[in-house]
Amino acid sequence: MSQQQSLYEKLGGEAAVNAAVDIFYRKVLSDDRISSFFEGVDMETQAAKQKSFLTMAFGGPHNYSGLDMRRGHAHLVERGLNDAHVDAVIEDLAATLRELNVGEDLIAQVAAIAESTRNDVLGR
């Protein structure tokens, strides 16, 4: 009897998450809707945090030690982060996964996880 695979495993594990985060941040940094939020950010550190977070969120090995969503984004909310920006991030994430030939069913699961963080990210 086989165990049900986690979303992390279905997406391709560590290599897939690493590739996705690298492509995702290229998209984000070229997205005029949201790139300004990353000015002055050490993107290597940011990418490492994102890889750990997504690994945890997708059911992979849990070693995320960053701030919770609310505290981690509070300074961005003060700078005007809103629903349109969260929408842009989710769109860029979905486009990244499509570029990696991830199936629409898995993209929908990833989008649902991202959507579930919206209120915490926006501090409400």
TIGUGU-977523 format. One record per residue: residue in three letters; x, y, z of N, C-alpha, C, O in turn. Coordinates in steps of 0.1 Angstrom, whole numbers, plus 2048, in hexadecimal, padded with zeros to 3 digits. Layout:
% TIGUGU-977523
ALAXYZXYZXYZXYZ...
//
This chain:
% TIGUGU-977523
MET8097F480080080080080980C80081180E809SER8088157F68108217F580A82D7FC7FE82F7FCGLN81283580280E84180880A84B7FE81084B7F3GLN8018548007FD85E7F78098687F680E86C801GLN80D86C7EA8188757E98138837ED8088877EBSER81D88A7F381A8987F781B8A17EA82089C7E0LEU8158AD7EB8168B67E08258B87DC8298B97D1TYR82D8B97E683C8BB7E58428B07DC8498B37D2GLU83E8A47DF8438997D783D8997C98448967BFLYS83089C7C782A89D7BA8308A77B18318A67A5LEU8348B27B783B8BD7B08498BA7AB84E8C07A2GLY84F8B07B285D8AC7AF8678AE7B98738AD7B7GLY8638B17C686C8B27D18758BE7D18718C87CBGLU8808BD7D78898C87D988E8CE7CC88E8DB7CBALA8918C67C28968CC7B688C8D47AF88E8DF7A9ALA87F8D07AF8748D77A98718E47B186F8EE7ABVAL8718E47BE86F8F07C687A8FA7C38779067C2ASN8878F57C38928FE7C08909057B38929117B1ALA88D8FD7A988C90379B88090C79B881917795ALA8759097A18699117A186C91F7A88689297A3VAL87391F7B387692B7BA87F9347B287D9407B2ASP88992E7AC8929367A388B93D79888D949795ILE88293579187A93B78687094578B86E950786PHE86A94279786094A79D8659587A085F96279CTYR8719597A68779667A987B96D79D87B97A79DARG87F96779388296E78687697578187698077DLYS86A96D78285E97377D85997F787855989782VAL85A97D79485798779D85F99479B85999F79CLEU86C99279A87599E7998739A578C8769B178ASER86C99F78286A9A677585B9AA7748569AF76AASP8539A877F8459AB77F8439B97858459BA792ASP8409C377D83F9D17828359D278D8359DC794ARG82B9C978E8219CA7988279C87A68229CE7B0ILE8319C07A78369BC7B58459BD7B784A9BC7C2SER84D9C07AC85C9BF7AE8619C97B886B9C77BESER85A9D57B985F9DF7C385F9DA7D18679DF7D9PHE8579D07D58579CB7E28649C37E58679C07F1PHE86C9C07DB8789B87DD8859C17DB8909BB7DCGLU8839CE7DA88F9D77D98979D67E68919D77F1GLY8A49D47E58AC9D37F18AC9C67F88B29C5803VAL8A59BC7F38A49AF7F98AF9A67F48B29A67E8ASP8B599F7FD8BF9957FA8B89897F48B29817FBMET8B89887E68B097E7E08B49707E28AC9677E1GLU8C196E7E58C69617E78C095C7F58BB9507F5THR8C09647FF8BA96180C8AB95F80A8A5956810GLN8A596880289696880089295A7F98899547FDALA89A9577EF89794A7E889993E7F18919357F1ALA8A393E7F98A593380389993280C89592780FLYS89493D81288993D81B87C938813875930819GLN87B93C80786F9387FF86F9297FC8659227FDLYS87B9247F987D9167F787990E803871904802SER87E91280F87A90B81B86B90C81E865902822PHE86691881C85791A81F84F91181584690A81ALEU85291180884A90A7FF84B8FB8018418F3800THR8578F68058598E88088508E48148498DA813MET84F8EC81E8468EA8298388EA8258308E2828ALA8348F581E8268F781A8218EC8118158E9811PHE82A8E68098268DB8008278CD8068258C37FFGLY82A8CD81382B8C081A8388B98198398AD81CGLY8438C08168508BA8168578BB8248508BE82EPRO8648B882486B8B983186A8C783786C8D1830HIS8678C88438648D484A8708DA8518748D685BASN8768E484A8818EB8518808FA84F88A90184FTYR8748FF84D87290D84C87391485986C910863SER87B91E85B87D92586787B93486687F93B86FGLY87593885B87294685986794C862861944869LEU86495886085995F86784C95986284B955857ASP84295A86B83595786683096185B83696C85AMET82795D85382296684881F97484C82397E845ARG81897585781398285C81F98B85F82099785BARG82898686783498E86B83E99086084499B85FGLY83F98685784998784C84599184284D99583AHIS83899484183399D83682E9AB83C82A9B4834ALA82E9AD8498299B984F82F9C58498289CF847HIS83C9C58478439D184283F9D483483F9E082FLEU83B9CA82C8369CC81F8289D181E8249D9816VAL8209CD8288129D28298139E182C80B9E9827GLU81C9E583581E9F38378229FB82B81FA0782AARG8289F482182C9FA8148219F980A8239FD7FEGLY8169F480E80A9F38048079E67FE7FF9E57F5LEU80D9DB80380A9CE7FE7FB9CB7FF7F59CD80AASN7F59C77F57E69C57F57E29B87ED7EB9B17E8ASP7D59B67EB7D09AA7E47D59A97D67D899E7D1ALA7D79B57CF7DB9B47C17EA9AF7C07ED9A87B7HIS7F29B27CA7FF9AD7CB80099E7CE8089977C8VAL7F799A7D77F698B7DA7F29847CD7F79797CAASP7E898A7C67E39847B97EF9827B07F09787A9ALA7F798D7AF80398C7A580D9817A981297A7A0VAL80F9807B68189757BB8139677B781A95F7B2ILE8069657B98009587B68009567A780294B7A3GLU7FD96079F7FE95F79080C95B78C80E952784ASP81696279282495F78E82895179282F94A78BLEU82394C79E82693F7A281F93479982692B795ALA81393779580C92E78B81492E77E815923778ALA81893977981F93A76C82C93276D83092C764THR83393377983F92C77B83D91D77A844916773LEU83291878083090A78082C90577282F8FA76EARG82490D76B82190A75D82E90975582F90074DGLU83791275784491175084B9047538538FF74ALEU8498FF75F8508F27638478E675F84A8DB764ASN83D8E87578348DE75382D8D675E82B8CA75DVAL8298DE7698218D87748138D876F80E8E1769GLY80C8CD7737FE8CC76F7F58D67757F88DA781GLU7EA8D976F7E18E47747DB8E07817D88E8789ASP7D98D27837D38CE7907DD8D179C7D88D67A7LEU7EA8CF79A7F48D27A47F58E27A57F78E77B0ILE7F48E979A7F58F779B7EA8FD7A37EB9067ABALA7DE8F77A17D28FB7A97D48F97B87D19017C1GLN7DB8EE7BC7DE8EB7CA7E88F57CF7E68FA7DBVAL7F28F87C77FC9027CC7F59107CE7F89167D7ALA7ED9137C47E69207C57DD9217D17DC92B7D8ALA7D79167D57CE9157E07D69177ED7D291E7F6ILE7E29117EE7EB9137F97EF9227FA7EF928805ALA7F39277EF7F79357EF7EB93E7F37ED9487FBGLU7E093C7EE7D49437F17D19428007CC94C806SER7D39378067D09358147D993E81D7D6940829THR7E49448187EC94C8207E995B81E7EE964825ARG7E095E8157DC96C8117DA97581E7E098081FASN7D09718267CD97A8327D897C83B7DA987841ASP7E197183D7EC9738467F697C8407FC985846VAL7F997A83380398382C7FE99182C80799A82ELEU7F199482B7EC9A182B7E99A68397E49B283BGLY7EB99E8437EA9A28517DB9A58557D99AF85DARG7D299D8507C499F8547BE99385A7B299385D
//
